[in-house]
Amino acid sequence: MRKTLLHTQKAILRQFKYLKLKDEFMRYLITLLFFLSGIGCFAQNYKAATYNIRMNTESDGINQWDNRKEWVTSQVLDLTVDVFGTQEGLPEQVSYLDSTLSNYDYAGVGRRDGVSAGEHSAIFYNKSNLQLLEEGTFWLSETPEKVSMGWDAANLRVCTFVLLKDLESDAHFWVFNAHLDHRGATARLEALKLIWERAESLNTQNYPMLVMGDFNAVPGSDPINFLSTHLNDSRDISQTKPVGPIGTFNGFDTTHPLEERIDYIFVSNDITVESYSVINEIKDNRTPSDHLPVVVEFTLKD
C-alpha cells in the first residue's frame, strides 16, 4: 500500500512539473509573439503632413517669408513628421527649409523650368528612417512631360512624387504632392484624373499610397468626388476624432471662420489613419502661413 501511494505521489509531482514547464513555455511563447508583433507595428507607423507655406512676396508685409520662416521650420520640427509635402515654395524658400531641416532631404523641381525656377510642390522626407527610391515631377496639363499649362488653368501647375522605403522594416509607400489651379475648374478635375492615372501606372507593385496637397477644391466638388472614388479622405477614416478646425485656409486672418477646407491627404485602402489634425497655431495675432498644416498619423496594413 505504501509503495502504491509513493508511486502515485511521484507521478503527480512529475505531472505537476510538466504542466508547470508547459505553462512557462506558453507564457514565454505568447510574450515573444507579442514582442515580435510590436516590432512590426512600430516600424510601420508614420506621420505625414501637407503644408502650403505661402510664396515669398513683399506684398504680404509683416507676413512675408523672412518674418515667418523660422516659425515655419520650428513648427515642422515640432510636428516630427516623417514626410511632408509643401506648396508654393519658391527656390529660396525650399533652399531654406532644406538647409534648416537637417534630418530631411527633398524631391521636387520648379514649375517654370523643371529645374529650380518658380514654385515647387516639394516633398521632404526624414532621411534617418526613410530612403528615396524613385522621384519625379510632371506638369498638370495635356502634355505632362514638359513645361506647360493645362486646360483652363491660370498658372503652371506640377505634381511631384516619391517612392520611399523604411530603412528598418523595408516597407514601401508612394507620396504624390500637388497644388491645383485656383481658377480653372476643369483644370482641377483633369489634374486629379491625371495624378490618379500616373499613380496607377507607377504603382505596379501595389504599394500603399498618399496623395496630398492644396487642391483648391472643397468637399463635394467634382475634383474631390473623383478622387474619393479611388482613395480615402484621411479625415473621413481617422480612427480617432479629427482635431482642429474644418477649414485649412485663413489668408493670414486670425479671425477667419476656418470653414473652407481645400488642403487634403488622401490614402489608399491599405493605409489605416490613426489620427487627423489641422494645426491652427496663432502667436501675437499672426499665423506662420495663410494655410494650416494638415497632419495624419497612419499605419501600413499587413
RAQUIKA-V25597 format. One record per residue. RES is the residue in one small letter. PSI is psi as a letter, one per 40 degrees, with the letter a starting at -180 (NA if undefined). OMEGA is omega in whole degrees, 0 to 359 (* if undefined). Layout:
# RAQUIKA-V25597
RES|PSI|OMEGA, RES|PSI|OMEGA
This chain:
# RAQUIKA-V25597
m|d|179, r|d|181, k|d|181, t|d|180, l|d|179, l|d|180, h|d|179, t|d|179, q|d|179, k|d|180, a|d|179, i|d|179, l|d|179, r|d|180, q|d|179, f|d|179, k|d|180, y|d|180, l|d|179, k|d|179, l|d|181, k|d|180, d|d|179, e|d|179, f|d|180, m|d|178, r|d|178, y|d|182, l|d|179, i|d|178, t|d|180, l|d|180, l|d|178, f|d|180, f|d|180, l|d|178, s|d|179, g|d|178, i|d|181, g|d|181, c|d|181, f|d|184, a|e|184, q|f|174, n|h|185, y|i|174, k|h|182, a|i|179, a|i|167, t|h|188, y|h|171, n|h|187, i|e|180, r|h|182, m|i|179, n|h|179, t|h|181, e|d|182, s|e|178, d|e|177, g|b|181, i|d|182, n|e|179, q|i|192, w|d|184, d|d|181, n|e|183, r|e|185, k|d|179, e|d|179, w|d|179, v|d|182, t|d|178, s|d|178, q|d|178, v|d|180, l|d|179, d|d|180, l|e|179, t|f|179, v|i|176, d|d|181, v|i|176, f|i|177, g|h|178, t|i|173, q|i|177, e|e|183, g|h|173, l|i|186, p|d|182, e|d|179, q|d|177, v|d|179, s|d|179, y|d|178, l|d|181, d|d|182, s|d|184, t|d|181, l|g|191, s|d|180, n|e|185, y|i|165, d|i|180, y|i|173, a|i|179, g|i|180, v|i|178, g|i|186, r|e|183, r|d|183, d|e|182, g|e|178, v|c|183, s|e|186, a|h|176, g|a|182, e|i|178, h|i|164, s|g|189, a|i|175, i|h|177, f|i|180, y|i|181, n|h|186, k|e|178, s|d|179, n|e|180, l|i|178, q|h|178, l|h|180, l|d|179, e|i|175, e|i|178, g|i|177, t|h|175, f|i|182, w|i|180, l|g|185, s|a|177, e|e|178, t|g|190, p|e|184, e|e|179, k|i|180, v|h|185, s|i|178, m|h|188, g|i|171, w|b|181, d|f|182, a|i|177, a|e|182, n|i|169, l|h|179, r|i|181, v|i|171, c|h|175, t|i|180, f|i|176, v|i|167, l|h|184, l|i|177, k|h|175, d|h|185, l|d|181, e|d|187, s|e|183, d|e|176, a|i|180, h|i|170, f|i|179, w|i|172, v|h|175, f|h|184, n|h|184, a|i|172, h|h|184, l|i|185, d|i|183, h|e|182, r|d|187, g|h|179, a|d|177, t|d|181, a|d|180, r|d|181, l|d|181, e|d|179, a|d|180, l|d|174, k|d|179, l|d|180, i|d|180, w|d|178, e|d|179, r|d|179, a|d|179, e|d|182, s|d|180, l|d|188, n|g|183, t|d|181, q|e|176, n|f|175, y|i|173, p|i|189, m|i|172, l|h|174, v|h|188, m|i|173, g|a|173, d|h|185, f|e|179, n|f|181, a|i|182, v|i|176, p|h|181, g|e|178, s|i|183, d|d|180, p|d|182, i|d|177, n|d|179, f|d|183, l|d|181, s|e|177, t|e|183, h|d|183, l|i|182, n|h|173, d|h|186, s|d|178, r|d|184, d|d|186, i|e|180, s|h|180, q|d|176, t|i|183, k|h|178, p|i|182, v|h|177, g|i|182, p|i|175, i|d|183, g|i|182, t|e|180, f|h|180, n|e|179, g|f|183, f|e|180, d|h|183, t|e|177, t|e|181, h|h|183, p|e|178, l|f|177, e|e|184, e|h|181, r|h|181, i|e|179, d|h|190, y|i|164, i|h|176, f|i|183, v|i|177, s|i|185, n|d|181, d|f|176, i|h|173, t|h|178, v|h|181, e|d|180, s|i|180, y|h|182, s|i|168, v|h|188, i|h|180, n|g|184, e|h|182, i|h|175, k|h|179, d|f|178, n|f|179, r|i|176, t|i|184, p|e|177, s|i|177, d|e|171, h|i|176, l|h|177, p|h|175, v|h|187, v|h|175, v|i|168, e|h|186, f|i|179, t|h|175, l|h|180, k|i|178, d|NA|*
